[in-house]
Amino acid sequence: MQRRSLSPTITWAFAPFVAVSVLHVVLLAVESPAAGPTKLLLMPLLAVPVLLSARAVAPRPALILLLTALLFSWLGDSVGAFFPTAPELPLMLLFFGIAHLAYIALFVRHLGKGRMPWWALVYAAWWVAMLIFLGPHTGSLLIAVAVYGLVLGGTAAFSARCHPLVAVGGAFFLASDTILAFRLFLPDALPAWSNPAIMLTYTIGQGLIVAGALVVLRKRSS
């Protein structure tokens, strides 16, 4: 059986994303004002290997879903910069919610294989635990946070049926959103390094999901 892998060109196309991700996390750790601009570069740089793979990816709707997820992730990252007068948290939940729905559609329709593994039940337990711990602190956003949590858990759960890179990426993405949720609603419960940890797990999660998706979709195309 031929081992699934990316071409050297596509593999190296991830290098700028990896480099800027490391730089961004370091800048966050030292509380540099340059962290903001580097955050805006992350998803466009992650889209580079996807666009370079466009001719070799099949089916075409899978490519569109992957790019849609990256686009709305980028908008979620950029709410403060692009929509300074809008309510930041609801708009961020909206954009990332759409990104997660695009990922779920990608996993279910194009990347998933076999049954849901039994251990994916941990994501249902995660959702219940998050409501127990954070629900009393969400105020009027309780319903929105609960629905958003279902989408987050769904992304991680459906990623478990996919290539191992995608499954691990889904877990890291969920870890990032979990830390972010505590930072938003229980900020005093987290140490100062939690902010870099959010972006470290976020960039790892997104990068692994995209890499795993391209491995599967390029293989199917060939």
N, C-alpha and C positions, 0 to 999 in steps of 0.2 A: 504493500500500500504506500502510495506517495505521501510524504509528510507535507502537511499544509504549512506554508510560510509565505512571507511577503518578499517581493523582489528587493534587491539591495537598494535600488533607487527609491522605492516607497519607504523602506525602513529608514534610510537617511533623511527622508522628508519629514520624519517626526522630530529630528534633531532640534530645529528652531523652537518647536513647542516645548520640548523638554528643557532646553536652555532657559527660555523665558519663564517657564514654570518655576525652576529652581531660583532664578533671580527674583521673581515675585515673592516667593515664600521667604527668602532672605530679607528682602526689603520690608516685608511685613514684620518680621521678627525684630528688626532694628527700628521699626516705626518710621520708616522713611516716607516722605510725601510722594516719592517716585513709584510707590507701590500701585497707586491708582492707575496711572497710564499703562503700566505693564499688564494689569489685569485685563484691560481692553484688548490686548493683543492675543490673549490665550486662545479663544475659540477660532478667530480667523487663522491663526497658525495651525491649529489642529485640523482645520478644513483643507489645508494644503495637500496632505497625502490623500485625502478623499477625492479632491478634484483631480489630482494626478492619476488616480486610479479609475476615473470616470469611464473611460473607454473599455476597461477590463472588468467592470462590475456589472453583474446581472443578478436579478432583474432590475430594470430601471426604477420602478417604484421604491425598491429598497434604498437606492442611492438618494432618492428624493427625501425619504423619511430620515435618513442619516443626516443629511444636510439641514433638514428642518429642525432636528433636535439640536444641532450645533448653533443654528441661527437663533433660536429662542433661548438657548443657554447664554449666548452672547448678549442678547437683550436683557436677560435677567441679571447678568453681571454688570450691565451698563446702565441700569435704571437711574442711579444717582447722577451719572454724567449726562445722559440724554434726556431725562425727564426730571429735572431738578425741582419743579414745582408740584409734581404729582406725589400722591401718597406712596412712599417707597415700598413698604412691605406688601400691601395688596398687589401692587403691580409686579413685584418680584415673584410672588406666588403664582400669579397668572402666567407670566412668561415661562417660568420653570415648569409649571404644570403642563403647559403645551409641549415643552421639550420632553418631559417624561412620557406623555401620551404618545408622542412620535416614537420614542424608544420602545414603548410597550408594543405598538403596532409593528415595529421592525422585528422585535423578538418573536412575537406570536406568528407573524405571517411569513417571515423570511429566514430567521436564524435559529428558531427553536427546533429541538429534536427530541422525540420520546416524551415520556411522562414527566410531570413535575416531580423532582426528587423529594423524598419525605422530609429532608432537613430544611426545605424551604418554608416549613411551618414556623420556623423561628421568626420569619418576617411578620407573620400574623401576631405572634407574641410580642414582637417589637412594637407594633401599632397599638396594641392594648396598653402596653407599659408606658408608651409616650403619652397617651391620653390620661393615664392615671397620674403621671408625674407633672405633665405640663398643662393639662386641661384647665385646672383651677387658675392658671396664670395667664391664659390667653384672652380673657375678657370677651369682647364682642366678636373676636376672630375664631372662637371655638369651632364653629361649624366649618369655616374655611380651612382651618388647620387640620381638622379631622379628615376632611375630604382630601386635602393635599397629602396627608399622611397615607391614606389609602393608595393614592397614585404612586407615592414614593415606594411603599412596600410592594406594590404591584410591579414596578420596574425591577426591583431587586429579585422578586420571586420569579418573574418570567425570564430574567437573565440567567437563572439557575438551569434552564433547559438548553442553554446555548453553549458555544465554545467556551472552554475554561477561562480564556482571557476575558470574555464578556461577563461570565459569572463572577469572577473576582472583581472586575471593574464595577459591576452593579453593587457589590458589597461595599466597596470603597466609596462609591457615590452616596450610598445610604448613610455610611458613617459620617461623611462630610455634612449632610443635611441634619443628622442627629446632633452633632456638635453645634451647628448653626442654630438649631431650634433652642437648645439650652442657652446659647449665648444671647439669643433674642429675648427669651422669656424668663430665664433665670441667670442673668449675667453674673451675679455675685457668687454663683456656684462653680464657676470655671476659672482657672488660672489665666494669666496674661498670654501664655503661649497657645491658648486655644484658637486664636484668630489665625496664626500661621497653620495650625493643624487643620483648620477647615479647608484652606486652599491646597494644602499638601494632599489630603485625601481626595479632594475634588478633582485636581488635575490628574492624579493617578487613576481615579475612577474613569474619568472621561477618556483619557488616553488609552486605557486598556479596552474599554468598550469599542472605540473606533478601530483599534488594531485588530481585535478579534473579529469584528464585523467585516473588515476588509479581507482578512484571511479566508473567511467562509465564502464571501461573495465573489472574490476573485477566483477561488477554486471552482465554484459552481460555473462561473463564466467560461473557464478553460475546459 
